[in-house]
Amino acid sequence: DGVNGPMYGHGFAALFLGEVYGMSPDDTRVRDALARAITLIENSQNDEGGWRYNPVPYEADVSVTICQVMALRSARNAGIKIPKQVIDNAVRYVRECQNPDGGFRYRRTTGASAWPRTAAGVATLFYAGVYDDDSIPRGLAYVRRTATPDGGGPNTQPYYFYGHYYAAQAMYLAGGDWWKEWWPRIRSELIQHQNGDGSWTDPQWGQPLGTSMALIIMQMPKRYLPIFQK
């Protein structure tokens, strides 16, 4: 009850349920929980097309929006019906958050570009089913210019694990040279900065988040999770 941004947790939890249901389609208890979680997401979308910290349709930002769109895509892949208008509105919102330099700002009206939310913005478009759009290569190019791993590790970039969690997905979904150039760099950097006990440490949120994000990044080419299986 004291969490500052419950829709973050809800989005990740709904994504988790979608992946579990996709691997266990006969589990009616999971399906029921997933369906109710998705209904909450649909009802919380604001007029701009995005989502914000709380489950009320008043405000929106790119960071919370990607969490909900990934959950919606996972549920759709598992057989849950998602209204087309919900996805179309989310796509419109994300496109309106892109700056002329190709990066994405935090919210629709004002703000500077930053690579973590740019990676999230590009990933949102992919998960919404948009694959051929000028905003995608522009966003990928911004991430490549500003965040290509160079061995520095978690202490060199703000929101390092959060950003690379989405950057790895965006580059993987883009495929081709985007992925070929990105993957060896982030793989080597993560291996280089793994702690002796097997964990990774996020400078802001500690080992649980750093380790979880690092492991999800590292498994990308093996496609263990259904949402990453092309």
Solvent accessible surface area in square Angstrom, and as a share of the most:
residue,aa,sasa,rsa
1,D,197,1.02
2,G,81,0.77
3,V,106,0.61
4,N,126,0.65
5,G,8,0.08
6,P,49,0.31
7,M,2,0.01
8,Y,60,0.23
9,G,43,0.41
10,H,42,0.19
11,G,1,0.01
12,F,68,0.28
13,A,52,0.40
14,A,0,0.00
15,L,21,0.10
16,F,132,0.55
17,L,37,0.18
18,G,1,0.01
19,E,12,0.05
20,V,41,0.23
21,Y,14,0.05
22,G,35,0.34
23,M,113,0.50
24,S,47,0.30
25,P,84,0.53
26,D,133,0.69
27,D,53,0.28
28,T,108,0.63
29,R,200,0.73
30,V,18,0.11
31,R,102,0.37
32,D,74,0.39
33,A,30,0.23
34,L,0,0.00
35,A,37,0.29
36,R,152,0.55
37,A,11,0.09
38,I,3,0.02
39,T,68,0.40
40,L,67,0.33
41,I,0,0.00
42,E,43,0.19
43,N,105,0.54
44,S,3,0.02
45,Q,24,0.11
46,N,10,0.05
47,D,140,0.72
48,E,47,0.21
49,G,0,0.00
50,G,0,0.00
51,W,1,0.00
52,R,39,0.14
53,Y,58,0.22
54,N,74,0.38
55,P,61,0.38
56,V,63,0.36
57,P,62,0.39
58,Y,167,0.63
59,E,83,0.37
60,A,1,0.00
61,D,0,0.00
62,V,0,0.00
63,S,10,0.06
64,V,0,0.00
65,T,0,0.00
66,I,0,0.00
67,C,3,0.02
68,Q,0,0.00
69,V,0,0.00
70,M,2,0.01
71,A,0,0.00
72,L,0,0.00
73,R,53,0.19
74,S,2,0.01
75,A,0,0.00
76,R,142,0.52
77,N,78,0.40
78,A,22,0.17
79,G,54,0.52
80,I,15,0.08
81,K,182,0.77
82,I,20,0.10
83,P,57,0.36
84,K,152,0.64
85,Q,111,0.49
86,V,15,0.09
87,I,28,0.14
88,D,56,0.29
89,N,32,0.17
90,A,0,0.00
91,V,12,0.07
92,R,95,0.35
93,Y,0,0.00
94,V,0,0.00
95,R,104,0.38
96,E,68,0.31
97,C,0,0.00
98,Q,22,0.10
99,N,21,0.11
100,P,130,0.82
101,D,73,0.38
102,G,1,0.01
103,G,0,0.00
104,F,0,0.00
105,R,34,0.12
106,Y,63,0.24
107,R,76,0.28
108,R,81,0.30
109,T,97,0.57
110,T,105,0.61
111,G,46,0.44
112,A,76,0.59
113,S,22,0.14
114,A,27,0.21
115,W,18,0.06
116,P,11,0.07
117,R,59,0.22
118,T,0,0.00
119,A,0,0.00
120,A,0,0.00
121,G,0,0.00
122,V,0,0.00
123,A,0,0.00
124,T,0,0.00
125,L,0,0.00
126,F,7,0.03
127,Y,10,0.04
128,A,16,0.12
129,G,37,0.36
130,V,24,0.14
131,Y,126,0.48
132,D,144,0.75
133,D,34,0.17
134,D,96,0.50
135,S,8,0.05
136,I,8,0.04
137,P,63,0.39
138,R,82,0.30
139,G,0,0.00
140,L,2,0.01
141,A,25,0.19
142,Y,22,0.08
143,V,1,0.00
144,R,96,0.35
145,R,150,0.55
146,T,65,0.38
147,A,1,0.01
148,T,41,0.24
149,P,4,0.03
150,D,122,0.63
151,G,25,0.25
152,G,31,0.30
153,G,1,0.01
154,P,13,0.08
155,N,132,0.68
156,T,82,0.48
157,Q,36,0.16
158,P,94,0.59
159,Y,99,0.38
160,Y,2,0.01
161,F,0,0.00
162,Y,32,0.12
163,G,0,0.00
164,H,0,0.00
165,Y,6,0.02
166,Y,0,0.00
167,A,0,0.00
168,A,0,0.00
169,Q,1,0.00
170,A,1,0.01
171,M,1,0.00
172,Y,11,0.04
173,L,39,0.19
174,A,33,0.26
175,G,12,0.12
176,G,51,0.49
177,D,94,0.48
178,W,55,0.19
179,W,37,0.13
180,K,140,0.59
181,E,87,0.39
182,W,5,0.02
183,W,31,0.11
184,P,53,0.33
185,R,121,0.44
186,I,0,0.00
187,R,91,0.33
188,S,61,0.40
189,E,5,0.02
190,L,1,0.00
191,I,98,0.50
192,Q,118,0.53
193,H,56,0.25
194,Q,76,0.34
195,N,51,0.26
196,G,91,0.88
197,D,112,0.58
198,G,32,0.31
199,S,13,0.09
200,W,8,0.03
201,T,60,0.35
202,D,3,0.01
203,P,75,0.47
204,Q,97,0.43
205,W,129,0.45
206,G,25,0.24
207,Q,76,0.34
208,P,105,0.66
209,L,54,0.27
210,G,0,0.00
211,T,30,0.18
212,S,60,0.39
213,M,15,0.07
214,A,0,0.00
215,L,99,0.49
216,I,48,0.24
217,I,1,0.00
218,M,49,0.22
219,Q,20,0.09
220,M,1,0.00
221,P,42,0.26
222,K,131,0.56
223,R,107,0.39
224,Y,141,0.53
225,L,56,0.28
226,P,34,0.22
227,I,14,0.07
228,F,3,0.01
229,Q,98,0.44
230,K,163,0.69
